């Protein structure tokens, strides 16, 4: 039995922490990573199994226990089905170069939902982990201890996957930073091929939001520093430190406040109004919108994209002064991309 199983067994009664095999937490071997809600469900399943995660046995959890988790509170039998499908679709690939053995498997073998008492009581969810997962868990000597309250508060899959990865590294003595190639960091964040291909987009849409959210929501402060070879960014150094006592107290105060305004407070926009998109004319003399267009990797004509975007908003019933109009415009520019 590996050390991870023993650590999980020893912490079986600590409901504030989840012990994950580092191989899973780091996402090194995972392809087709699940979305945020499915990742939270995965943490519930692994946490519920605890020290038995490496055994080929049936595990159980009630729907009421799942609904106690932030981000999973409104789920029922119908909405859980696609989450389990995402977990089934995730693939683990482990190439053991010392033993010269390549193993490919999944996270789950099967899952069942007993809804005989759905109308009057609770649902019971049962599942078996895959043989691949149980082997990895049973043999694992490296683990991540995740703070459940932090993990379940996160609002982005990028944040969740990076938080898992960093959590598996912080217990290593004198290790406070790690350098990732751009490809490695894309894999850790679960950014698939063909998505956010320009580093500017990857940084703006995935890396920096994850860094900021983890630094706000957790006990860690993260910093990402790009490294260049010539004019090309080839790697990113992510460093971390633990917050001081005063900073942790501030974190507790923030967590006690309503979550609705947390993102705005994190981004420093709580007291500001989002600029409305121009109702007429080009954006040629609007640096704010031109910068958003360029950051999205779009080279469309300023007058044409303004006209086309207004038409798009009209067709979709979107107000040009909507609170998220900048995000909508950025997504629109991303879809158009570089014109020939």
VEXDO-386872 format. One line per 8 residues: their letters; for each residue x, y, z of N, C-alpha, C. Coordinates in steps of 0.05 Angstrom, whole numbers, plus 5000, padded with zeros to 4 digits. Atoms other than C-alpha are relative to their C-alpha. Layout:
A) X Y Z X Y Z X Y Z ~ ... .
//
This chain:
XXXXXXXX) 5017 4976 5000 5000 5000 5000 5017 5025 5000 ~ 4985 4975 5001 5026 5069 4981 4993 5018 5023 ~ 5004 4981 4978 5031 5127 5029 4974 5016 4997 ~ 5024 4983 5005 4973 5165 4997 4975 4987 5014 ~ 5023 5013 4988 4922 5113 5020 5001 5002 5030 ~ 4997 4998 4971 4949 5115 5091 4993 5028 5009 ~ 5006 4972 4993 4945 5191 5092 4970 5005 4998 ~ 5029 4996 5003 4873 5189 5066 4985 4986 5023 .
XXXXXXXX) 5012 5014 4978 4855 5137 5119 5002 5015 5026 ~ 4995 4985 4976 4886 5178 5174 4982 5025 5002 ~ 5016 4975 5001 4845 5239 5152 4970 4994 4994 ~ 5027 5008 5008 4780 5201 5143 4978 5017 5014 ~ 5020 4985 4985 4744 5243 5196 5003 5030 4997 ~ 4996 4972 5005 4770 5310 5172 4985 5008 4975 ~ 5017 4993 5022 4714 5335 5128 5007 5026 4987 ~ 4991 4975 5013 4751 5400 5112 5021 4996 4979 .
XXXXXXXX) 4978 5005 5018 4805 5366 5071 4993 4975 4983 ~ 5002 5023 5017 4807 5318 5012 5028 4992 4991 ~ 4974 5010 5008 4868 5274 4998 4998 4989 4972 ~ 4999 5010 5028 4882 5264 4923 5027 4988 4994 ~ 4974 5009 5010 4936 5221 4892 5012 5023 4983 ~ 4988 4978 5015 4986 5271 4864 4998 4996 4970 ~ 5002 5006 5028 4982 5235 4797 4974 5011 4988 ~ 5026 4989 5008 4909 5257 4793 4999 5030 5004 .
XXXXXXXX) 5001 4971 4994 4917 5325 4826 5015 5016 4979 ~ 4983 4985 5018 4972 5346 4778 4990 5000 4972 ~ 5012 5001 5027 4931 5327 4717 5020 4992 4979 ~ 4979 5007 5019 4995 5301 4685 4991 4979 4981 ~ 5008 5023 5016 4962 5239 4660 4972 5002 4989 ~ 5028 4999 5007 4892 5264 4647 4995 5014 4974 ~ 5010 4989 5025 4862 5276 4579 4970 5002 5001 ~ 5029 4994 4999 4792 5303 4565 4992 5007 5029 .
XXXXXXXX) 5006 4993 4972 4791 5336 4635 4971 5009 5002 ~ 5028 4992 4996 4720 5345 4662 4997 5030 5005 ~ 5006 4973 4994 4687 5412 4671 4999 5005 5030 ~ 4997 4992 4972 4684 5450 4737 4981 4984 5018 ~ 5019 5014 4983 4620 5418 4765 5008 4970 5002 ~ 4992 5028 4999 4644 5348 4746 5026 4996 5016 ~ 4976 5001 4984 4712 5362 4778 4992 5001 5030 ~ 5009 4998 4973 4676 5382 4842 4987 4973 5009 .
XXXXXXXX) 5012 5026 4994 4636 5317 4838 5022 4979 5004 ~ 4977 5018 4997 4702 5279 4829 5012 5002 5027 ~ 4989 4996 4973 4728 5310 4893 4982 4988 5021 ~ 5018 5012 4981 4665 5289 4929 5003 4969 5001 ~ 4997 5029 5001 4673 5217 4905 5026 4990 5013 ~ 4974 5008 4988 4747 5213 4923 5000 5005 5030 ~ 5000 4994 4971 4736 5246 4990 4982 4980 5015 ~ 5018 5019 4987 4678 5199 5006 5013 4973 5002 .
XXXXXXXX) 4987 5026 5000 4720 5138 4988 5023 5000 5020 ~ 4978 4998 4981 4779 5163 5030 5021 4979 4997 ~ 4979 5020 5000 4827 5108 5049 4993 4975 4985 ~ 5008 5023 5016 4787 5058 5007 5001 5006 4971 ~ 5000 4993 5029 4798 5094 4941 5016 4981 4983 ~ 4984 5018 5015 4849 5042 4921 4989 4972 4999 ~ 5012 5027 4999 4802 4983 4932 4978 4997 4978 ~ 5021 5006 5020 4756 4950 4880 4974 4994 5015 .
XXXXXXXX) 5024 5003 4984 4694 4962 4922 4980 5021 4991 ~ 5021 4981 5006 4628 4997 4913 4999 5022 5022 ~ 5001 4978 4982 4625 5066 4944 4972 5013 4998 ~ 5027 4988 4999 4562 5105 4964 5001 5029 5011 ~ 5004 4973 4989 4541 5177 4976 4971 5008 4995 ~ 5028 4992 5004 4472 5208 4985 5000 5027 4984 ~ 5003 4975 5015 4447 5265 4941 5001 5024 5019 ~ 5000 4978 4981 4438 5308 5003 5029 5008 5007 .
XXXXXXXX) 4972 4993 4995 4513 5303 5016 5013 5014 4977 ~ 4990 4987 5024 4528 5323 4945 4990 5029 4999 ~ 5012 4973 5001 4480 5382 4950 5011 5019 5022 ~ 4988 4983 4980 4517 5407 5011 5025 5014 4990 ~ 4976 4989 5011 4575 5426 4965 4993 5025 4983 ~ 5004 4976 5016 4579 5497 4936 5005 4994 4971 ~ 4997 5006 5028 4569 5492 4862 4985 4975 4992 ~ 5014 5024 5006 4530 5427 4867 4973 4999 5014 .
XXXXXXXX) 5024 5000 4983 4471 5449 4910 4974 4995 4987 ~ 5026 5002 5013 4417 5447 4858 4998 4976 4981 ~ 5000 5023 5018 4434 5382 4824 4979 4979 5008 ~ 5018 5022 4996 4385 5325 4816 5008 4977 4981 ~ 4992 5024 5016 4384 5258 4780 5006 5008 4971 ~ 4996 4993 5028 4377 5290 4711 5026 5016 4995 ~ 4976 4984 5004 4433 5341 4720 5025 4987 5008 ~ 4976 5015 4993 4481 5292 4752 5009 4982 4977 .
XXXXXXXX) 4993 5019 5021 4478 5247 4691 5022 5010 4981 ~ 4978 4991 5017 4521 5291 4645 5026 5004 5015 ~ 4976 4998 4984 4570 5302 4702 5015 4974 5001 ~ 4988 5026 4999 4582 5228 4709 5010 4992 4972 ~ 4991 5005 5027 4587 5224 4633 5027 5013 4995 ~ 4975 4986 5002 4643 5276 4636 5023 4984 5014 ~ 4980 5015 4985 4679 5235 4689 5007 4974 4986 ~ 4994 5025 5016 4672 5172 4646 5017 5006 4976 .
XXXXXXXX) 4985 4993 5024 4701 5209 4587 5029 5008 5005 ~ 4972 4993 4993 4764 5231 4624 5018 4975 4998 ~ 4981 5022 5005 4824 5188 4605 5026 5004 5015 ~ 4974 4999 4987 4886 5173 4647 5020 4984 4983 ~ 4979 5013 5015 4950 5156 4609 5025 5001 5017 ~ 4976 5002 4983 5010 5133 4649 5022 4984 4985 ~ 4978 5014 5013 5076 5117 4614 5022 4996 5021 ~ 4980 5007 4981 5121 5082 4664 5026 4993 4985 .
XXXXXXXX) 4976 5004 5017 5189 5090 4630 5019 4980 5013 ~ 4982 5019 4987 5226 5049 4682 4991 4971 4994 ~ 5011 5027 5005 5180 4988 4673 4994 4996 4970 ~ 5006 5000 5029 5170 5006 4599 4972 4989 4996 ~ 5028 5009 5002 5095 4999 4607 4982 5025 4998 ~ 5019 4978 5005 5042 5046 4579 4972 4990 5008 ~ 5026 5008 4990 4974 5043 4614 4980 5022 4994 ~ 5021 4981 5007 4910 5077 4589 4974 4990 5014 .
XXXXXXXX) 5025 5007 4986 4846 5078 4631 4984 5024 5006 ~ 5018 4978 4993 4792 5121 4661 4999 5005 5030 ~ 5003 4994 4972 4769 5149 4727 4979 4981 5013 ~ 5022 5016 4989 4705 5109 4737 4996 4975 4983 ~ 5009 5024 5014 4682 5039 4720 4971 5004 4994 ~ 5028 4994 5004 4608 5051 4730 4989 5015 5023 ~ 5014 4985 4979 4561 5094 4770 4970 4994 4997 ~ 5029 5005 5000 4489 5082 4790 4986 5020 5019 .
XXXXXXXX) 5016 4983 4983 4435 5127 4819 4974 4986 5007 ~ 5025 5014 4990 4381 5093 4861 4980 5022 5007 ~ 5020 4979 4996 4320 5138 4856 4973 4989 5008 ~ 5025 5012 4992 4267 5092 4885 4985 5018 5020 ~ 5012 4983 4979 4256 5142 4942 5002 5030 4992 ~ 4995 4973 5010 4264 5204 4898 4978 5019 5009 ~ 5023 4983 4994 4194 5231 4912 4999 5008 5030 ~ 5004 4995 4972 4195 5225 4987 5026 5002 5017 .
XXXXXXXX) 4976 5001 4984 4267 5218 5008 5024 5010 4985 ~ 4974 4992 5011 4338 5219 4980 5008 4980 4979 ~ 4988 5018 5019 4376 5190 4923 5026 4989 5011 ~ 4975 5012 4992 4434 5143 4934 5017 4995 4975 ~ 4982 5003 5023 4493 5146 4886 5021 4980 5008 ~ 4979 5020 4995 4540 5087 4881 5018 4999 4976 ~ 4981 5001 5022 4602 5078 4839 5024 4982 5007 ~ 4975 5014 4999 4664 5037 4826 5021 5017 4986 .
XXXXXXXX) 4978 4988 5015 4730 5071 4809 5011 4980 4980 ~ 4988 5018 5020 4765 5043 4748 5024 4985 5011 ~ 4976 5015 4992 4820 4992 4754 5025 5017 4998 ~ 4978 4981 5004 4867 5045 4727 5003 5018 5025 ~ 5000 4981 4977 4848 5094 4783 5008 4985 5025 ~ 4993 5013 4975 4851 5043 4839 5029 4991 5001 ~ 4971 5007 5001 4920 5019 4816 5017 5025 5006 ~ 4984 4975 4996 4946 5091 4814 4998 5008 5029 .
XXXXXXXX) 5004 4991 4972 4915 5107 4882 5014 4981 5019 ~ 4988 5019 4982 4940 5043 4915 5030 5002 5000 ~ 4971 4999 5002 5011 5052 4890 5012 5028 5006 ~ 4990 4973 4997 5015 5127 4901 5014 5006 5026 ~ 4986 4992 4976 5067 5154 4949 5001 5031 5002 ~ 5000 4970 5000 5054 5228 4933 4971 5009 4999 ~ 5028 4992 4998 4990 5265 4949 4997 5030 5002 ~ 5008 4972 4996 4955 5332 4951 4978 5000 5021 .
XXXXXXXX) 5022 4996 4981 4914 5355 5010 4986 5026 4993 ~ 5015 4977 5009 4861 5401 4984 4981 5010 5022 ~ 5020 4987 4983 4822 5450 5027 4973 4999 4985 ~ 5025 5003 5015 4751 5431 5008 4985 5026 4997 ~ 5015 4975 5001 4721 5499 5024 5011 5017 4977 ~ 4988 4985 5022 4770 5531 4975 4992 4988 4973 ~ 5004 5014 5026 4763 5479 4920 4971 5003 4991 ~ 5028 4999 5008 4687 5480 4922 4990 5029 4995 .
XXXXXXXX) 5007 4972 5006 4685 5557 4920 5008 5009 4972 ~ 4988 4991 5025 4725 5562 4856 4979 5000 4978 ~ 5020 4996 5021 4685 5586 4795 5010 4993 4972 ~ 4988 5005 5026 4731 5564 4739 5014 4973 5000 ~ 4985 5025 5002 4757 5497 4715 5030 5005 4999 ~ 4971 4993 5000 4824 5531 4701 5010 5003 5028 ~ 4991 4995 4972 4828 5553 4774 5001 4973 5015 ~ 5001 5025 4986 4808 5484 4799 5023 4982 4993 .
XXXXXXXX) 4978 5018 5009 4859 5446 4758 5027 5011 5009 ~ 4975 4989 4991 4915 5495 4775 5003 4998 5030 ~ 5000 5002 4971 4896 5495 4849 5007 4971 5008 ~ 4992 5028 4995 4900 5418 4849 5030 4996 4997 ~ 4972 5004 5007 4968 5420 4817 5018 5013 5021 ~ 4983 4986 4980 4998 5472 4864 4998 4987 5027 ~ 5004 5013 4973 4968 5437 4925 5017 4975 5002 ~ 4984 5024 4999 5007 5375 4906 5030 5006 5002 .
XXXXXXXX) 4971 4992 4999 5073 5414 4906 5007 5015 5026 ~ 4993 4982 4978 5068 5459 4968 5012 4986 5023 ~ 4989 5014 4977 5086 5405 5018 5029 4992 4995 ~ 4972 5006 5005 5153 5394 4984 5018 5021 5012 ~ 4983 4981 4986 5208 5425 5025 5016 5018 4981 ~ 4984 4980 5014 5239 5489 4997 4991 5003 4970 ~ 5010 4996 5027 5197 5485 4933 4978 5021 5000 ~ 5020 4978 5000 5160 5551 4921 4995 5010 4971 .
XXXXXXXX) 5004 4992 5028 5160 5555 4845 5003 4976 4981 ~ 4997 5021 5021 5155 5513 4782 4998 5013 4973 ~ 5000 4990 5027 5170 5528 4710 4986 4980 4981 ~ 5015 5016 5019 5122 5502 4658 5006 5010 4971 ~ 5001 4991 5028 5130 5502 4583 4971 5008 4994 ~ 5027 4991 5007 5070 5534 4549 4982 4975 4996 ~ 5015 5025 5005 5048 5464 4527 4992 4986 5026 ~ 5005 5013 4974 5054 5436 4598 4978 5015 5015 .
XXXXXXXX) 5020 4985 4985 5013 5493 4628 4973 4998 4987 ~ 5025 5004 5013 4960 5485 4575 4987 4973 5009 ~ 5009 5026 4991 4955 5411 4595 4990 5001 5028 ~ 5008 4998 4972 4951 5428 4669 4973 5014 5002 ~ 5025 4984 4999 4895 5479 4656 4977 4987 4984 ~ 5021 5014 5015 4858 5430 4610 4991 5016 4976 ~ 5006 4985 5024 4861 5477 4550 5005 4982 4976 ~ 4998 5019 5023 4847 5433 4489 5013 5012 4976 .
XXXXXXXX) 4988 4991 5025 4879 5436 4421 4980 5017 4984 ~ 5017 4982 5016 4852 5493 4378 4987 5021 5017 ~ 5012 4979 4983 4831 5535 4438 5022 5018 5012 ~ 4981 4981 4988 4866 5598 4462 5028 4996 4990 ~ 4974 5008 5011 4923 5584 4415 5021 5023 5002 ~ 4982 4978 4997 4953 5654 4419 5006 5003 5030 ~ 4993 4998 4971 4991 5664 4485 4985 5023 5013 ~ 5014 4977 4988 4958 5732 4495 4972 4992 5009 .
XXXXXXXX) 5027 5009 4993 4890 5698 4495 5001 4979 5023 ~ 4996 5020 4979 4915 5639 4538 5005 5014 5027 ~ 4993 4986 4975 4943 5688 4589 4976 5016 5011 ~ 5022 4983 4991 4883 5735 4590 4975 4984 5008 ~ 5025 5014 4996 4828 5682 4590 5003 4976 5020 ~ 4997 5024 4983 4859 5624 4630 5021 5004 5022 ~ 4978 4999 4980 4926 5637 4665 4994 5021 5021 ~ 5003 4978 4981 4914 5705 4697 4974 4998 5017 .
XXXXXXXX) 5024 5004 4983 4841 5692 4718 5004 4979 5021 ~ 4995 5022 4980 4863 5627 4752 5018 5010 5022 ~ 4982 4990 4981 4921 5661 4786 4986 5019 5020 ~ 5014 4980 4984 4877 5718 4811 4979 4986 5019 ~ 5021 5013 4984 4820 5672 4835 5013 4984 5023 ~ 4987 5016 4979 4866 5625 4873 5012 5018 5021 ~ 4988 4981 4981 4903 5683 4904 4980 5013 5018 ~ 5021 4988 4984 4837 5712 4928 4986 4979 5018 .
XXXXXXXX) 5017 5020 4986 4800 5648 4949 5015 4981 5019 ~ 4986 5021 4985 4856 5606 4979 5021 5012 5019 ~ 4979 4991 4982 4912 5610 5030 5026 5006 4985 ~ 4976 4995 5015 4963 5617 4973 4998 5026 4984 ~ 4997 4977 5019 4987 5678 4934 5017 4990 4977 ~ 4986 5010 5024 5007 5659 4863 5009 5023 4983 ~ 4990 4980 5020 5049 5697 4812 5009 4984 4976 ~ 4991 5013 5025 5059 5678 4739 5018 5019 4985 .
XXXXXXXX) 4980 4984 5014 5121 5704 4703 5008 4987 4974 ~ 4992 5012 5026 5129 5691 4628 5030 5002 4996 ~ 4972 4999 5008 5198 5674 4602 5001 4998 4970 ~ 4999 4998 5029 5219 5690 4531 5026 4989 4989 ~ 4977 5007 5016 5266 5663 4479 4998 5018 4976 ~ 5004 4980 5020 5275 5723 4434 4975 5015 5006 ~ 5025 4986 4996 5206 5752 4425 4977 4980 5006 ~ 5020 5021 4996 5170 5685 4437 5000 4991 5029 .
XXXXXXXX) 5003 5011 4973 5144 5664 4505 5001 4970 4999 ~ 4996 5029 5001 5168 5593 4516 4993 4986 5025 ~ 5006 5013 4975 5154 5580 4589 4988 5021 5019 ~ 5012 4983 4979 5118 5608 4650 5009 4990 5027 ~ 4994 5008 4972 5144 5607 4721 4977 5008 5018 ~ 5021 4995 4981 5090 5601 4773 5012 4996 5028 ~ 4990 5001 4973 5111 5617 4844 4977 5004 5020 ~ 5021 4998 4980 5071 5613 4908 5012 5005 5028 .
XXXXXXXX) 4994 4997 4971 5073 5633 4981 4975 4998 5015 ~ 5023 5002 4983 5027 5622 5039 4994 5027 5013 ~ 5007 4974 4988 4989 5682 5067 5007 5001 5029 ~ 4994 4996 4972 5007 5711 5134 4974 4998 5016 ~ 5024 5002 4982 4960 5708 5194 4980 5022 4994 ~ 5017 4978 5005 4932 5777 5179 4986 4996 4973 ~ 5012 5004 5026 4921 5759 5106 4979 4978 5001 ~ 5020 5021 4997 4885 5695 5126 4975 5010 5014 .
XXXXXXXX) 5023 4988 4987 4840 5735 5172 4984 5017 4980 ~ 5014 4985 5021 4824 5781 5114 4985 4982 4981 ~ 5013 5020 5017 4809 5720 5072 4974 4990 5013 ~ 5024 5009 4986 4760 5695 5125 4978 5021 4998 ~ 5020 4979 5001 4725 5762 5126 4988 5001 4972 ~ 5010 5000 5027 4720 5761 5050 4982 4977 4994 ~ 5017 5023 5005 4692 5691 5050 4973 5001 5014 ~ 5025 4996 4986 4639 5712 5099 4981 5019 4986 .
XXXXXXXX) 5016 4982 5016 4615 5765 5050 4986 4985 4978 ~ 5015 5014 5021 4566 5748 4995 5018 4996 4976 ~ 4982 5008 5022 4599 5712 4937 4993 5015 4974 ~ 5008 4987 5025 4560 5752 4884 5020 5022 4992 ~ 4982 4978 5007 4607 5812 4888 5030 4993 5002 ~ 4972 5007 4995 4671 5773 4901 5017 5004 4975 ~ 4984 4998 5025 4694 5771 4828 5005 5030 4994 ~ 4996 4971 5005 4683 5846 4821 5020 5012 5020 .
XXXXXXXX) 4980 4989 4980 4721 5860 4886 5028 4991 4993 ~ 4974 5010 5007 4777 5815 4863 5013 5015 4977 ~ 4990 4987 5024 4783 5851 4796 5000 5031 5004 ~ 5000 4971 4994 4775 5920 4829 4980 5015 4984 ~ 5020 4986 5016 4712 5936 4790 4974 5003 5015 ~ 5025 4999 4985 4661 5935 4846 4986 5027 4999 ~ 5012 4973 4999 4651 6010 4844 5000 5014 4973 ~ 4998 4987 5027 4659 6022 4769 4979 4989 4982 .
XXXXXXXX) 5020 5008 5020 4611 6019 4711 5015 4990 4975 ~ 4989 5010 5025 4627 5977 4649 4993 5019 4977 ~ 5005 4982 5023 4635 6020 4587 4980 4987 4981 ~ 5019 5009 5019 4577 6014 4539 5013 4999 4972 ~ 4990 5001 5028 4591 5993 4467 4988 5023 4985 ~ 5010 4977 5015 4585 6052 4419 4975 4993 4984 ~ 5025 5006 5013 4515 6056 4391 5001 5007 4970 ~ 4997 4993 5028 4538 6086 4325 5029 5002 4993 .
XXXXXXXX) 4973 4995 5010 4600 6092 4282 5020 4978 5005 ~ 4978 5019 4997 4667 6057 4284 5011 5000 5028 ~ 4986 4999 4974 4710 6038 4344 5028 5011 4996 ~ 4973 4991 5006 4770 6070 4310 5011 5020 5020 ~ 4991 4980 4980 4772 6125 4363 4992 4992 5028 ~ 5006 5011 4973 4755 6080 4422 5021 4980 5008 ~ 4977 5017 4993 4821 6052 4449 4992 4976 5016 ~ 5008 5022 4982 4785 6009 4501 4990 4976 4983 .
XXXXXXXX) 5011 5021 5017 4747 5969 4447 5020 4989 4980 ~ 4979 5009 5018 4806 5967 4400 5019 4981 5014 ~ 4982 5018 4984 4850 5937 4455 4987 4973 5004 ~ 5013 5026 4996 4798 5883 4469 5000 4984 4974 ~ 5000 5014 5026 4794 5867 4395 5028 4988 4994 ~ 4973 5009 5005 4869 5862 4388 5009 4977 5018 ~ 4993 5021 4981 4877 5820 4451 4987 4974 4993 ~ 5014 5024 5008 4827 5771 4422 5011 4989 4974 .
XXXXXXXX) 4988 5009 5025 4871 5764 4360 4984 5005 4975 ~ 5018 4994 5023 4821 5796 4313 5011 5024 4985 ~ 4990 4978 5017 4842 5840 4254 4979 5011 4982 ~ 5022 4990 5016 4773 5857 4227 5000 5031 4999 ~ 5002 4971 5003 4760 5928 4202 4984 5012 5023 ~ 5013 4988 4976 4741 5974 4260 4971 5008 4995 ~ 5027 4992 5006 4679 6001 4226 4982 4976 4995 ~ 5016 5023 5007 4655 5934 4200 4994 4984 5025 .
XXXXXXXX) 5006 5016 4976 4663 5897 4266 4981 5014 5019 ~ 5019 4986 4983 4626 5952 4302 4972 4996 4990 ~ 5026 5004 5012 4568 5947 4254 4990 4971 5004 ~ 5008 5028 4997 4568 5871 4255 4994 4992 5029 ~ 5005 5007 4972 4572 5867 4330 4974 5012 5010 ~ 5025 4988 4993 4514 5915 4339 4977 4983 4989 ~ 5021 5017 5012 4473 5872 4291 4997 4974 5016 ~ 5000 5024 4985 4493 5810 4330 4985 5004 5027 .
XXXXXXXX) 5013 4995 4974 4471 5841 4396 4970 5004 4996 ~ 5029 4995 5006 4405 5864 4365 4986 4973 4996 ~ 5012 5026 5006 4391 5794 4339 4997 4982 5025 ~ 5000 5016 4976 4407 5763 4407 4985 5013 5023 ~ 5014 4986 4979 4369 5815 4447 5019 5009 5022 ~ 4980 4991 4980 4433 5839 4482 5001 5030 4999 ~ 4997 4972 4998 4436 5910 4507 5029 5009 4998 ~ 4972 4992 5004 4498 5949 4487 5013 5011 5025 .
XXXXXXXX) 4989 4992 4974 4506 5973 4559 4997 4978 5021 ~ 5001 5022 4982 4499 5904 4589 5025 4998 5017 ~ 4977 5001 4981 4544 5891 4649 5023 4984 4989 ~ 4978 5017 5011 4583 5837 4611 5004 5005 4970 ~ 4997 4995 5029 4584 5871 4543 5029 4998 4990 ~ 4972 5002 5008 4660 5873 4542 5008 4971 4996 ~ 4995 5029 5004 4663 5797 4552 4987 4990 4975 ~ 5014 5009 5024 4611 5787 4498 5015 5009 4975 .
XXXXXXXX) 4985 4990 5023 4651 5831 4450 5026 4984 4996 ~ 4976 5015 5002 4715 5794 4466 4995 4972 4988 ~ 5007 5027 5011 4682 5726 4453 4993 5002 4971 ~ 5007 4995 5028 4654 5754 4388 5025 5003 4983 ~ 4975 4996 5014 4723 5777 4366 5016 4974 4998 ~ 4986 5026 5000 4753 5709 4385 4989 4982 4978 ~ 5013 5017 5020 4703 5674 4339 5008 5009 4972 ~ 4992 4989 5026 4721 5720 4281 5029 4995 4994 .
XXXX) 4971 5005 5003 4796 5716 4292 5013 5016 4978 ~ 4985 4987 5020 4845 5733 4238 4988 4996 4973 ~ 5012 5002 5027 4813 5748 4171 5022 4999 4979 ~ 4980 5001 5022 4850 5732 4106 5005 5027 4987 .
//
